Amino acid sequence: MKNKHTIILSLAALGFCLFCLSGKMIAQDLGESLKATEIRVEGAQRIEADTVRSYVAIKKGDIITPRLLDLSLKKLFETGLFADVLIKREGTVVIIRLLENPVINRIVFEGNKRIEEDSLRQEVRLKPRIVYTRARVKEDVKRLLEIYRRSGRFAASVEPKVVKLKQNRVDLIFEIDEGKLTKIRRISFIGNSIYDDSDLRSVIQTKESAWYRFITSDDNYDPDRLAFDRELLRRFYLNKGYADFRVISAIAELAPDRNGFFITFTLEEGRKYNFGRIVVSSEIDELKQFNLRKSVNISDGDIYNAESVEDGVAALTDLAGNKGYAFVNIRPLVKRSRKEKKIDVVFQIREGPKVYVERINIKGNVRTIDTVIRREIPLVEGDAFNASKLRRARKNIRALRFFSKVKIQKIRGSAADKTKLEVKVVEQSTGQISLGAGFSSSDGLLADIGIRERNLLGRAQDLALKFQISGSSSQIDLKFTEPYFLNRKLLAGFDVFRTTRDLGDESSLDRSSVGGALRVGYDISDKWSQKWKYKFSADEVKNISSTASLAVKQQKGDSSVSSINQVLTFDTRDDVMSPRTGTLSNFSSSFAGLGGSVQYIKNTIATTQYFSLSDSIVASFSLSGGYLMPIGDDARIIDRFFLGGRSLRGFEPAGVSPRDRVSGDAVGGEWYYTSSLRLQFPLGLPNEFGIKGRVFTDLGSTGKTDTSLGVIDDTNSIRGSVGFGLSWKSPLGPFTIDVATPYMKESYDRTESIRFGFFTGF
């Protein structure tokens, strides 16, 4: 019995071993049968079979699995080369069947009239000889629509069409319906109580559509401009003291007819704050010995202004840098007191991380040379990094007006204490051809033509040629300016000119001058600047009337002037074009006698102070005066001072002057003075009309001349006038009109009631 059990167990063990051995052999045979013996490519026309095999995940000799087949399918679709792909297994052969995407033969734009074809081609990613895919076409359609939306055409549509050609090629045609301009029908503000809608509309760049906006695009809807408008509103309120201000929303709703937008800004103005205590705290002991507070130009009690805080940070950064501390971190800590409506500011000066500028890369400047941009950056490679100087660099480059966009980025350097600066710019046109026409009450019809290039050869040099002619004068000017003479911030240039002027109505003579000048200018500080000029001119006085004054007749003939002139300027105006606060003062002096036939010393001084009485009312007070001291002979009439016209409203040009009693000729004075008080205010019209009114009063006088040449009326008495005027920044150009009445005058003065001027370019 025992032997029987032993035999049974032995047979079972033997059977198990045979079963395992056969299973192993079967598995080995099955595995060998699933290995890929061939990767066959079918349907490929342009693309080599080996190239297709390089894309797939499965290779010859690999075990064929569903995962590898699926992965290979995805990889082939990801290439974008194929419209359809099929992968299947037949025994040990993997078959890949392809339908290649066609290649673009050419791209055609049809229906575009408002946007040039070159601009559209630059925007699309598809190009000739690139593989066509539907996904890429859809992306390009979106880009084309975005171009039209940026130009204010939201009703535009783009329809792509494909024309099949031989050899699996296609022509891609974008059929464009540009549609009408999508204008801004209305701009509304919600939540504003301090400033009305018209005030805020003047702050933002987007404007409501109007008949007189046909030469601008500000009334076209642009989402980027709308985002910029939010920032303009924020700056406006922050600079007026409203530190809690925020734009809750800016919504643009397209009208049902798709021909206009309704824009609504929802605002939260908040409270108006004044500056409280201004404190400068330094954690750097060596800086504590300096009067740091004096560098911050903010007084306790001033209306809160965010820009003033930024200016304070910049001033302290510069001070620390000048004292040898380049690595500083200045943080303005603002503490609001809503109860007292005051904001205390503590400028904290701390040592910042020591980071150096490793490299400055400039990109996007195709025409402008790198040096022009680099010299506007107050940082060079190897300098200590300074955030304040970086902000100043961005401001300086924008001020060149050579670029439509300026972006400066910090990029991590090769080490923790190094950084790279990448300056990206987008160039814009700097050449100008101007044609103009106008009319003024003093010169009659005016016409001019000018050619100017502000970035000559990409070197920031300024070259201008201008021709001007009017009823009483003509002028030709050629000017060249180099802003960085001798690689220093030294403005240098030359002028060549020829002028003629008919002074028959004023002084019974004609004058012509031809000559040239060399000039140089520089900034002494942020507020002070100075210019020097050497000028030589050959002058001729001719066409003197037979009834002219003896003093005028003695002026006939040729003369030459060789002079050195300087102008010292002090300027603190908040805006050069439309100042509201600040001072502009000029002191000029001339010395003639370095050769030539005329010798004299001539000095003039003029200053204007602007006062902002409210957000819309600006007052200004001006004083000016001059003195001419001839050396040797009596001064020429053409060098003397005359008042009237723009210099003393209510009187004709040269209407105030010592005058020959018999002929009535103005012979000019050797000294003069004027003063003017003006108040400018809105007229209740929408601000976008650009119409403002003003009232003014002018005072002045001129005198001292040679009385031996005839009977000359020269009383030296003060003259005065009062009046009102309008100025209009019209779509065609500036228009001004002044109505003035003299209330102090002499019997021999010549007066005028109305003075106006208009000029337009086309």
Protein Blocks (a to p, Z undefined) as FASTA:
>chain_A
ZZmmmmmmmmmmmmmmmmmmmmmmmmmmmmmmmpcfbdcdehiaklcfklmmmmpmbdgh
iacdfklmmmmmmmmmmnopafbdcdddehjaccdddddddddfbdcdehiakbcfklmm
mmpmbdghiacdfklmmmmmmmmmmmmmmnopakbccdddddddehhiacddddddebja
dddfbdcdehiakbcfklmmmmpmbdcddfklmmbcklpccfklmmmmmmmmmmmmmmno
pakbccfbacddddfklpaccddddddebjadddfddddddfbfklmmpcfklmpccdeh
iacdfklmmmmmmmmmmmmmmnopabccddddddddfknopacdddddddddddddfbdc
dehilklcfklmmmmpccdehiacdfklmmmmmmmmmmnopafbdcddddddfbfkbccd
ddddddddfbdcdddddddfklopadddddddfbgghlopacdddddddfkbccdddddd
dfbgghiacddddddddddddfklmnopacddddddddddddfblmbccddddddddddd
ehiafkbcfklmmmgccdddddddddddddfbfbfklccbdcddddddddehegcjbdcd
dddddddddddfbfkbccdddddddddddehiaddfklmcceehjloghiaehkaccddf
klopaebjabdcdddddddddehiafklopacdddddddddehiafkgocdddehpacdd
dddddddddfkbccdddddddfbdcfkbccdfbdcdddddZZ
